[in-house]
Amino acid sequence: MLAFIVLLFLLPVGRAYGHDHSRPELNQWFKDLRASGSRAPCCDGSDATSLEDPDWDMKDGHYRVRLDGEWVNVPDEAVVTEPNRYGKALVWPYTGYQKGVRCFMPGSMG
């Protein structure tokens, strides 16, 4: 019984990771992604979260995303401005106690 409970906590629930391992041609592209206000890479895509269209939009000329049921404003310097080869919107949220967005790439809204 204890093993079953531990297994439940290890399963990802409600999170869709951005990096699609069945599309290895995007590996280098993910590694090279940078937000407009940063020289540091967003990361390799494994810590990105793929967003459905209802979970991101623009308000007052700025992007925002829904994280854990709450709308969070995306800082302008966190937006990745190059074309999105993946298709869906991607967000790299801060992990831990800090709630915010490290990087965000808009999707195709389609």
Secondary structure in CASP SS format (residue, H / E / C, confidence):
PFRMAT SS
TARGET T0000
AUTHOR 0000-0000-0000
METHOD secondary structure of the structure
MODEL  1
M C 1.00
L H 1.00
A H 1.00
F H 1.00
I H 1.00
V H 1.00
L H 1.00
L H 1.00
F H 1.00
L H 1.00
L C 1.00
P C 1.00
V C 1.00
G C 1.00
R C 1.00
A C 1.00
Y E 1.00
G C 1.00
H C 1.00
D C 1.00
H C 1.00
S C 1.00
R C 1.00
P H 1.00
E H 1.00
L H 1.00
N H 1.00
Q H 1.00
W H 1.00
F H 1.00
K H 1.00
D H 1.00
L C 1.00
R E 1.00
A C 1.00
S C 1.00
G C 1.00
S C 1.00
R C 1.00
A C 1.00
P E 1.00
C C 1.00
C C 1.00
D C 1.00
G C 1.00
S C 1.00
D C 1.00
A C 1.00
T E 1.00
S E 1.00
L E 1.00
E C 1.00
D H 1.00
P H 1.00
D H 1.00
W E 1.00
D E 1.00
M E 1.00
K E 1.00
D C 1.00
G C 1.00
H E 1.00
Y E 1.00
R E 1.00
V E 1.00
R E 1.00
L E 1.00
D C 1.00
G C 1.00
E E 1.00
W E 1.00
V E 1.00
N E 1.00
V C 1.00
P C 1.00
D H 1.00
E H 1.00
A H 1.00
V E 1.00
V C 1.00
T C 1.00
E C 1.00
P C 1.00
N C 1.00
R C 1.00
Y C 1.00
G C 1.00
K C 1.00
A E 1.00
L E 1.00
V E 1.00
W E 1.00
P E 1.00
Y C 1.00
T C 1.00
G C 1.00
Y C 1.00
Q C 1.00
K C 1.00
G C 1.00
V E 1.00
R E 1.00
C E 1.00
F E 1.00
M E 1.00
P C 1.00
G C 1.00
S C 1.00
M C 1.00
G C 1.00
END
